[in-house]
């Protein structure tokens, strides 16, 4: 047997810059609206729109009722059909067969690239990667209900792989394109893979990373109801004694990444810096969907140590925080024992799921965008529906506190916010986010001055 070659040690990362970001989230059609929702402490959860499916047909208040869901509370983005196909070079016939997840993701990706200051015409043929987290097959299930209606675009319109490929096709990107499905951790795993790709491949110029989820069918509601995972009261009460499950949600988020030294050299404006990331799995547990505290703690220890982050640099931690009886105590124990107990002041934690619900495969992206905005705005925002601490969580002993009000954050340039995202099959992801460096955003060799006023549209007529 041949001896295994010794792997070369991975070189420390100099950081991955977030150049642009965009979102379509419940109660927030863009990042400005998202920040307003967070800062004002609003809850965007309502119910699934009536045009999605007949809720009365599928509802029953008793959790044990076969083929029924006891709740259709959800965070939604409204219209699931509107799409300017011509703007993306897609025919109306093909657009009709495209999963709304593909449509929403394309729109948000275009907005993120615009936010990054990258014109579409500069992208064609470039070595730019696409990594997308997605797992919902609602639209395919509905379309396959009538096989005779299948069109030649049915498969490309519904395959999960096409979530990433569609972005690469429309913008003519030549780097790797990959859709990742690890359930609820999908988008943060996609982010981790993008970071690794940029660290490992010096020829890769940039990466577009996103997550998407749409609620189009009653079937997943029924499945999660049968599993007892959904909140019967329709509220995500993360860390609270009254926590009774999670609330489903839909939406999309996209970020554009580049190696930080390359971004600085090019004079790119940087929104935040990814300082570290990691992924692992729970392994064998007493139940497939139950968390493994030891695995989560090992991951967080490794990510923090590899990034060289001292515990006192953390301003806050955006938890997975689904509001479940088992998940919240496990995660808070991990954050407390690996970070908070090693610092002086209590570490504030929160969960964006209390504002907008749980975006499942896109939930990690929602948490990342919240963390980015908190660093940009220098403010901590409230985690909602926290009235009585969960008695299974020793907040004082773990040196944790739940953020319940809007508050200013220290202006430390080396500040860090952590983000967790855990899949119900056991795939865990952790990311560490830091502030953008205080450097001029003027390309090398070019004079400074007032920034240009840029207007954009899909056509000159628009």
Buried (B, 14 or more C-beta within 10 A) or exposed (E): EEEEEEEEEEEEBBBBBBBBBBBBBBBBBBBEBBBEBBBEBBBBBBBBBEEBBEBEEBBBEEBEBEEBBBBBBBBBBEEBEEBBBEBBEBEEEBBBBBBBBBBBBBBBBBBBBBBBBBEBEEBEEBEBBBBBBBBBBBBBBBBEEEEEEEEEBBEBBBBBBBBBBBBBBBBEBBBBBBBBBBBBBBBBBBBBBBBBBBBEEEEBBBBBBBBBBBBBBBBBBBEBBBEBBBBBBBBBBBBBEBBBBBBBBBBBBBBBBBBBEBBBEEBBBBBBBBBBBBBBBBEEEEEEBEBBBEBBBBBBBBBBEBBEBEBBBBBBBBBBBBBBEEBBBBBBBBBBBBBBBBBEEBBBBBBBBBBBBBBBBBBBBBBBBBBBBBBBBBBBBBBBBBEEBBEBBBBEEBBBBBBBEBEEBEEEEEBBBBBBBBBBBBBBBBBBBBBBEEEEBEEEEEEEEEEEEEEEEEEEEE
